[in-house]
Amino acid sequence: MGLLVQKFGGTSVADSNKVLAAARRAIRAHHAGDKVVVVVSARGHTTDELIDLAKEISDPPPARELDMLISTGEQVSVALMAMAVQALGVPAISFTGAQIGLVTDSFHTRARIREIATDRILQALDSGQIVIVAGFQGIDANANITTLGRGGSDTTAVALAAVLDADACEIYTDVDGVYTTDPRVVPEARKLDRISYDEMLELASLGAGVMHSRSIEFAKKYGVPIHVRSSFSDANGTWIVGEADASHAGSVTGCALVKDEARITVLGVPDRPGVVHELFRRIAQAKIVVDMIVQNVALHGTTEVSFTVAADDLTQALEVADTAARAIGAAGIDHDPQVSKVSIVGQGMRVHTGVAFSLFKALGAAGINIDMITTSEIKISVLVARISGVQALRIAHKTFSLEQASGDSAHAQFKPRHLASPARGQVTTDEHAAASPGMEDLVITDVELDTTQARITVLNLPNTPGQSAHVFERISSAGVFVDMIVQNTGRGDNTNLSFTVPRTQTTQAAEAVLQAVPHGQVVVDDDLAKLSVTGVGMRTHTGVATRMFGALADRNINIAMISTSEVRLNVITNQDAGHSGIACLRQAFHLPEPGQAQSK
C-alpha cells in the first residue's frame, strides 16, 4: 500500500460536476490500495472575488483580515469534496490548515511553512478515510490564520507529500503537463514526459505558469516526485523528478519568455570592493526583485552593472538605483523600459558544446539584436527588444527542434525512483511534528571555488545582430568549452563580450575570437577565480546576492564579473582572493569546511 497526495486547482473544483469528478479520481486511487490525501484550492475565481470585495471596503485591506477572508474559499472546497467522496460511498474527512497543524510564520498573505503535524492525518488514513486538506492556508504561532500567497495550494500539497513520505504528489490542473514552451505562443510546443527539478525551477521563474517556484523548491529539497496532469483525462502528464530520473537526450529541454521586463544600467561604477554590494543592498531593502544581473570587465577603473526588473517595478527601481548610483560615486543610470528576456534551459548544456552559438546565430539571422547575455550551467538568457520577444522565443524553440520527441522519452508506465535524499530523511521526526521549524527556509547546499578558468573579453564588438554568433561559431569549431558568458548592454555602436574557458584552452579561444573579429581587441585574463553559491530557494528568498556580495566586500574582495540563475550565483574575482573568498562565503552561509560535519 502506497501513499498518494493529489492536488486539485480552482478550475478542477469549479462546479459540482467537477467536484464529483475529482472525488472519483481520489476514490479510484483509494480502491487501488493507496492511502490518499487530497489538497484543494478555492473554487474557480473565488479568491479574486473575495479580494475585490475586500478592496471595496478598504483599499488596501488589513493583511490579517484579508487572510481571514480569503482562506474561506478553500474551506468551502474541502467541505464539498468530503461530501462528494462520502456520497460516492467512501469515508472521508476534511481539515483546514489549522486543524492539521500546518504552522507558518506571521507574514500575512505570503506566509512560509514552518512545520506540519501529521498525527491527525495519519489517524484518519489508518481508519480508511480519504483525507481532504485545504490548500493555501495555515496558522501562525499566535493562532492567526495565514495564507501562503501565489501557488500556495501547490506548496501545501508538496509539503504534505514531504512530511508524509508520499510516493508521489499528483497536481491536477487544466493543462495536461509541462510543455517545451507556452503552447499559446508556440502552437507546436510539445508536452514533456519528464523534467528535472532544476530545469523546472528555471522555467517556472521564467513565466511557465504550470507550477510556482516555491512548490518546486520544496520538491527538490525533500525529494518529492511530482506528476503534473490534466483533471479532464487519464493520460500521463509530466513527471518533475531528480536529475537521475530526468530525460537527457538533447542539449535543451525547454524555452521561455518573460515579456514585460525593464533594464537598468548603472554607468561608470567605480571598480573597487564593496560597490556592487552597496548597490544591491539598497535595492534589496526596497523589496525590489531583481532578475538578470550582469557586470562585465572593468575598463579605466570603472565598469557598468546592469540588472532587470519587472516592468511594473521600474519607477521605484529607477529611484533606488539613482540614489544608489550617487552614493557609490557612479556616473549615472540608463534604462530601457521595453525589453523581454528569452531563455533556453536544459541539463544537457553541461555536456553539449555549441549551444550558445546555435541560439545567437538563429537570432542574428532573423535580425534580432541581443542587448544582454547571462548564463548558468543549464540556462542561457538573452535580453532583446520587447517587440522581438515572441519572435525570438519561436526561433529558439525551432532552433533546438523542441517540437520533436527525444530519443529517451518516457514510457507510459514510467515511475520515478523513491528518493531517499538526506533532506527527505530529515523530514520525519516524531508523531507530533513531522518536520523541524523552517521547512521552507533557504538552503544553501554548497559554495564552490574554481581556479581552472580564464576570461576572454572582446572589446568594442559591433553592436549589431549576429556578432556574438560569429564569435561563438569560431569558438565551437575550435572545440573550446565555454562556461560563463556575459554581455552587457552596448553604448552606441559597440558592446563588450566576456566569457570564461578552461585555462588550458586560452590560446585556442583567443585565436578563434581573432578569426571571428579580425580587427577586434581581445583581452585575456587568466588571473581569476570563480566563486559559486548553489542552493534551494534562491529565487523566492531575496537577499542571497546581497549576502554574497557583502561577505566578499567585508574581505575587501573585488568582483570582476557576475552571472545569475535560479539555482546558482557566480562571480569572478582575482585568483589570489579565491581561497579567502570561499572561506568567507562558507562562513556567511553557515556551511562547514570540507570534511567537517554540519553543525545543528
Residue pairs with C-beta under 8 A, 6 or more apart in sequence:
1 33
1 34
1 35
2 33
2 34
2 35
2 166
2 167
3 34
3 35
3 36
3 37
3 125
3 164
3 165
3 166
3 167
4 29
4 34
4 35
4 36
4 37
4 166
4 167
4 168
4 169
4 170
5 36
5 37
5 38
5 39
5 157
5 158
5 160
5 161
5 164
5 166
5 168
5 169
5 170
6 25
6 26
6 29
6 36
6 37
6 38
6 39
6 157
6 169
6 170
6 172
7 38
7 39
7 40
7 41
7 135
7 153
7 154
7 156
7 157
7 169
7 170
7 171
7 172
8 22
8 38
8 39
8 40
8 41
8 81
8 172
8 231
9 41
9 153
9 171
9 172
9 173
9 174
9 231
10 41
10 42
10 43
10 44
10 45
10 46
10 47
11 18
11 44
11 173
11 174
11 231
12 18
12 21
12 22
12 41
12 172
12 173
12 174
12 231
13 19
13 22
13 40
13 41
13 43
13 77
13 80
13 81
14 43
14 44
15 43
15 44
16 80
18 231
19 77
19 80
19 81
19 84
20 84
20 87
20 88
21 231
21 232
22 38
22 40
22 81
22 84
22 172
22 231
23 81
23 84
23 85
23 87
23 88
24 88
25 172
25 231
26 36
26 38
26 85
26 130
27 85
27 88
27 90
27 130
29 36
30 36
30 90
30 130
34 167
35 125
36 130
36 131
37 121
37 125
37 130
37 131
37 133
37 160
37 164
37 166
38 81
38 130
38 131
38 132
38 133
39 133
39 134
39 135
39 153
39 156
39 157
39 160
40 74
40 77
40 78
40 81
40 132
40 133
40 134
40 135
40 153
41 47
41 73
41 74
41 77
41 135
41 136
41 153
42 70
42 73
42 74
42 76
42 77
42 136
43 73
43 76
43 77
43 80
46 73
46 76
47 70
47 73
47 136
50 69
50 70
50 72
50 73
51 61
51 66
51 70
53 69
54 61
54 65
54 66
54 69
54 70
55 61
61 69
63 108
63 109
64 108
64 144
66 108
66 109
67 108
67 109
67 137
67 144
67 145
67 146
67 147
68 145
70 147
71 96
71 97
71 134
71 136
71 137
71 145
71 147
74 96
74 97
74 134
74 135
74 136
74 137
74 153
75 96
75 134
77 134
78 94
78 95
78 96
78 132
78 133
78 134
79 94
81 92
81 94
81 132
82 92
82 93
82 94
82 132
85 91
85 92
85 130
85 132
86 92
90 130
91 127
91 128
91 129
91 130
92 129
92 130
92 131
92 132
93 124
93 129
93 130
93 131
93 132
94 132
94 133
94 134
95 120
95 121
95 131
95 132
95 133
95 134
96 134
96 137
97 133
97 134
97 136
97 137
97 138
97 139
97 145
97 156
98 137
98 138
98 139
98 143
98 145
99 120
100 116
100 117
100 118
100 120
100 121
100 133
101 115
101 116
101 117
101 120
101 139
101 433
102 113
102 116
102 117
102 137
102 138
102 139
102 156
102 159
103 113
103 114
103 115
103 116
103 117
103 138
103 139
103 140
103 141
103 437
104 111
104 112
104 113
104 114
104 138
104 139
104 140
104 146
104 148
105 111
105 112
105 114
105 140
105 146
106 140
106 141
106 142
106 144
106 146
107 146
108 144
108 146
108 147
109 147
109 149
110 147
110 148
110 149
111 138
111 140
111 146
111 147
111 148
111 149
112 148
112 440
112 441
113 138
113 148
113 155
113 156
113 159
113 439
113 440
114 437
114 438
114 439
114 440
115 433
115 434
115 435
115 436
115 437
115 439
116 159
116 160
116 163
116 433
116 434
116 435
116 439
117 432
117 433
117 434
118 163
118 164
118 431
118 434
119 431
119 432
121 131
121 133
121 160
121 164
122 164
122 431
124 131
125 131
133 156
133 160
134 156
135 152
135 153
135 154
135 155
135 156
135 157
136 147
136 148
136 152
136 153
136 156
137 145
137 146
137 147
137 148
137 152
137 156
138 145
138 146
138 147
138 148
139 145
139 146
140 146
148 155
148 156
148 214
150 212
151 211
151 212
151 213
151 214
151 215
154 171
154 211
154 212
154 214
154 215
155 212
155 214
155 215
155 218
155 440
157 169
157 171
157 215
158 169
158 215
158 218
158 219
158 222
158 224
158 226
159 218
159 439
159 440
160 166
160 169
161 168
161 169
161 219
161 222
161 224
162 218
162 219
162 221
162 222
162 223
162 224
162 424
162 427
162 435
162 439
163 427
163 428
163 434
163 435
163 439
164 434
165 424
165 427
165 428
166 224
167 225
167 418
168 224
168 225
168 226
168 227
168 416
169 219
169 224
169 225
169 226
169 227
170 226
170 227
170 229
171 211
171 226
171 227
171 228
171 229
172 229
172 230
172 231
173 210
173 228
173 229
173 230
173 231
174 230
174 231
174 232
175 210
175 228
175 230
176 191
176 229
176 230
176 233
176 235
176 237
177 191
177 192
177 210
177 228
177 229
177 230
177 236
177 237
177 238
178 191
178 192
178 195
178 200
178 203
178 208
178 210
178 211
178 228
178 237
178 238
178 240
178 254
179 189
179 190
179 191
179 192
179 254
180 186
180 189
180 190
180 192
180 253
180 254
180 255
180 397
180 402
180 403
181 189
181 208
181 254
181 255
181 256
181 257
181 393
181 397
181 402
182 189
182 207
182 208
182 256
182 257
182 393
183 189
185 257
185 390
185 393
185 394
186 393
186 394
186 397
188 397
188 403
189 397
189 402
189 403
190 402
190 403
190 404
190 405
191 237
191 238
192 238
192 247
192 253
192 254
193 236
193 238
193 239
193 247
193 409
193 410
193 414
194 238
194 239
194 240
194 241
194 245
194 246
194 247
194 410
194 414
195 203
195 238
195 239
195 240
195 241
195 246
195 247
195 253
195 254
196 240
196 241
196 242
196 243
196 245
196 246
196 253
196 347
197 216
197 219
197 220
197 240
197 241
197 242
197 243
198 220
198 243
198 347
198 378
198 566
198 567
199 246
199 253
199 254
199 345
199 346
199 347
199 378
200 208
200 211
200 216
200 240
201 213
201 216
201 217
201 220
201 539
201 566
201 567
202 343
202 345
202 376
202 378
202 379
202 565
202 566
202 567
203 254
203 256
203 345
204 210
204 211
204 212
204 213
204 216
205 213
205 539
205 566
206 256
206 257
206 258
206 341
206 343
206 345
207 256
207 257
207 258
207 259
208 254
208 256
210 228
211 226
211 228
211 240
213 539
213 540
213 566
214 440
214 540
215 226
216 226
216 240
217 440
217 536
217 537
217 539
217 540
218 224
218 439
218 440
219 225
219 226
219 240
220 242
220 536
221 423
221 443
221 536
221 537
222 421
222 423
222 424
222 427
223 242
223 419
223 420
223 421
223 423
223 424
224 419
224 424
225 239
225 240
225 241
225 245
225 416
225 418
225 419
226 239
226 240
226 241
227 236
227 237
227 238
227 239
227 240
228 237
228 238
228 239
228 240
229 235
229 236
229 237
229 238
230 237
236 410
236 412
236 414
239 245
239 410
239 414
239 416
241 416
242 416
242 417
242 419
242 421
243 347
244 417
245 416
245 417
246 347
247 253
247 406
247 408
247 409
247 410
248 347
248 348
248 408
249 348
249 406
249 407
249 408
249 409
250 346
250 348
250 352
250 400
250 401
250 406
251 346
251 348
251 349
251 352
251 355
251 400
252 344
252 345
252 346
252 348
252 349
252 355
252 400
252 402
253 345
253 346
253 347
253 348
253 402
254 344
254 345
254 346
254 402
255 342
255 343
255 344
255 345
255 393
255 396
255 397
255 400
255 402
256 342
256 343
256 345
256 393
257 340
257 341
257 342
257 343
257 389
257 390
257 392
257 393
258 291
258 340
258 341
258 343
259 340
259 386
259 389
259 390
260 310
260 311
260 312
260 340
260 386
261 291
261 308
261 309
261 310
261 311
261 339
261 340
261 341
261 383
261 386
262 308
262 309
262 310
262 311
262 313
262 314
262 317
262 335
262 336
262 337
262 338
262 339
263 306
263 307
263 308
263 335
263 336
263 339
263 371
263 372
263 383
263 489
264 306
264 307
264 308
264 309
264 314
264 317
264 318
264 321
264 333
264 334
264 335
265 304
265 305
265 306
265 333
265 334
265 335
265 488
265 489
266 279
266 304
266 305
266 306
266 321
266 324
266 325
266 330
266 332
266 333
267 304
267 325
267 330
267 331
267 332
267 333
267 334
268 302
268 304
268 330
268 331
268 332
269 275
269 276
269 279
269 302
269 303
269 304
269 305
269 325
269 328
269 330
270 301
270 302
270 328
270 329
270 330
271 298
271 301
271 302
271 303
271 558
272 558
273 552
273 553
273 555
273 556
273 557
273 558
273 559
274 553
274 556
275 328
276 295
276 305
276 549
276 553
276 559
276 562
277 546
277 549
277 550
277 552
277 553
278 324
278 327
278 328
278 553
279 305
279 321
279 324
279 325
279 328
280 290
280 293
280 545
280 546
280 549
281 546
281 549
281 550
282 320
282 323
282 324
282 327
283 290
283 307
283 317
283 320
283 321
283 324
284 542
284 543
284 545
284 546
286 316
286 317
286 320
287 542
288 309
288 313
288 316
288 317
288 320
289 309
289 310
289 313
289 542
290 307
290 308
290 309
290 545
291 307
291 308
291 309
291 310
291 341
291 564
292 306
292 307
292 308
292 341
292 372
292 374
292 381
292 383
292 564
293 305
293 306
293 307
293 374
293 545
293 562
293 563
293 564
294 305
294 306
294 307
294 372
294 373
294 374
294 486
294 487
294 488
294 489
294 562
294 563
295 303
295 304
295 305
295 306
295 486
295 488
295 559
295 560
295 561
295 562
296 303
296 304
296 457
296 486
296 487
296 488
296 496
296 498
296 561
297 303
297 455
297 457
297 496
297 498
297 523
297 525
297 560
297 561
298 560
299 459
299 496
302 331
304 488
304 489
305 562
306 372
306 488
306 489
308 339
308 341
308 372
308 383
309 317
311 337
314 335
314 337
318 333
318 335
321 333
322 333
324 330
325 331
325 332
325 333
334 489
336 371
336 489
338 385
338 386
338 387
339 371
339 383
339 384
339 385
339 386
340 383
340 384
340 385
340 386
340 388
340 389
340 392
341 381
341 382
341 383
341 384
341 389
342 381
342 382
342 384
342 389
342 392
342 393
342 396
343 379
343 380
343 381
343 382
344 355
344 359
344 379
344 380
344 396
344 400
345 378
345 379
346 355
346 378
347 378
349 355
349 377
349 378
349 379
349 380
350 377
350 378
353 476
353 479
353 480
353 481
353 482
354 472
354 476
355 380
356 375
356 380
356 468
356 472
356 482
356 485
357 469
357 472
357 473
357 475
357 476
358 399
358 400
359 380
359 382
359 396
359 399
360 370
360 382
360 466
360 468
360 469
360 472
361 466
361 469
361 473
362 395
362 396
362 398
362 399
363 370
363 382
363 384
363 392
363 395
363 396
363 465
363 466
363 469
364 465
364 466
364 467
364 468
364 469
365 466
366 391
366 392
366 395
366 465
367 465
368 384
368 385
368 388
368 391
368 392
368 395
368 465
369 384
369 385
369 463
369 464
369 465
370 382
370 383
370 384
370 465
370 468
370 487
371 382
371 383
371 384
371 385
371 489
371 490
372 382
372 383
372 487
372 488
372 489
373 380
373 381
373 382
373 383
373 468
373 485
373 486
373 487
373 497
374 381
374 485
374 486
374 563
374 564
374 565
375 381
375 483
375 484
375 485
375 486
375 563
375 565
376 563
376 564
376 565
376 567
376 568
376 570
377 483
377 565
377 568
378 565
379 565
379 566
380 485
382 392
383 489
384 392
397 403
423 443
426 436
427 434
427 435
427 439
428 434
428 435
429 435
429 436
440 537
441 537
442 535
442 536
442 537
442 538
442 541
442 544
443 535
443 536
443 537
444 533
444 534
444 535
444 544
444 589
444 590
444 591
445 534
445 535
445 536
446 532
446 533
446 534
446 535
446 591
447 531
447 532
447 533
447 534
447 582
447 585
447 586
447 589
447 591
448 530
448 531
448 532
448 534
448 582
449 529
449 530
449 531
449 532
449 578
449 579
449 581
449 582
450 529
450 530
450 532
451 528
451 529
451 530
451 575
451 578
452 502
452 503
453 483
453 500
453 501
453 502
453 503
453 528
453 530
454 500
454 501
454 502
454 503
454 506
454 509
454 524
454 525
454 526
454 528
455 498
455 499
455 500
455 524
455 525
455 526
455 528
455 560
455 561
455 572
456 498
456 499
456 500
456 501
456 506
456 509
456 510
456 513
456 522
456 523
456 524
457 496
457 497
457 498
457 522
457 523
457 524
457 525
458 471
458 496
458 497
458 498
458 513
458 517
458 520
458 521
458 522
459 494
459 496
459 520
459 521
459 522
459 523
460 494
460 495
460 496
460 520
460 521
461 467
461 468
461 471
461 494
461 495
461 496
461 497
461 517
461 520
462 493
462 494
462 495
463 490
463 492
463 493
463 494
463 495
467 495
467 517
468 487
468 497
470 516
470 517
471 497
471 512
471 513
471 516
471 517
472 482
473 516
474 512
474 513
474 515
474 516
475 482
475 499
475 501
475 509
475 512
475 513
475 516
477 512
478 505
478 508
478 509
478 511
478 512
479 508
480 501
480 502
480 505
480 508
480 509
480 512
481 501
481 502
481 505
482 499
482 500
482 501
483 499
483 500
483 501
483 530
484 498
484 499
484 500
484 530
484 561
484 563
484 570
484 572
485 497
485 498
485 499
485 563
486 497
486 498
486 499
486 561
486 562
486 563
487 495
487 496
487 497
487 498
488 495
488 496
489 495
490 496
498 561
500 528
500 530
500 572
501 509
503 526
506 524
506 526
510 522
510 524
513 520
513 522
514 520
514 522
527 574
527 575
527 576
528 560
528 572
528 573
528 574
528 575
529 572
529 573
529 574
529 575
529 577
529 578
529 581
530 570
530 571
530 572
531 548
531 552
531 570
531 571
531 572
531 573
531 578
531 581
531 582
531 585
532 568
532 569
532 570
532 571
533 544
533 548
533 568
533 569
533 585
533 589
534 567
534 568
535 544
535 567
535 589
536 567
538 544
538 566
538 567
538 568
538 569
539 566
544 569
545 564
545 569
547 588
547 589
548 569
548 571
548 585
548 588
549 559
549 571
550 588
551 584
551 585
551 587
551 588
552 559
552 571
552 573
552 577
552 581
552 584
552 585
554 584
555 577
555 580
555 581
555 584
557 573
557 577
557 580
557 581
557 584
558 573
558 574
558 577
559 571
559 572
559 573
560 571
560 572
560 573
560 574
561 571
561 572
562 569
562 570
562 571
562 572
563 570
564 570
573 581
585 591
586 592
586 593
590 599
591 598
592 598
592 599
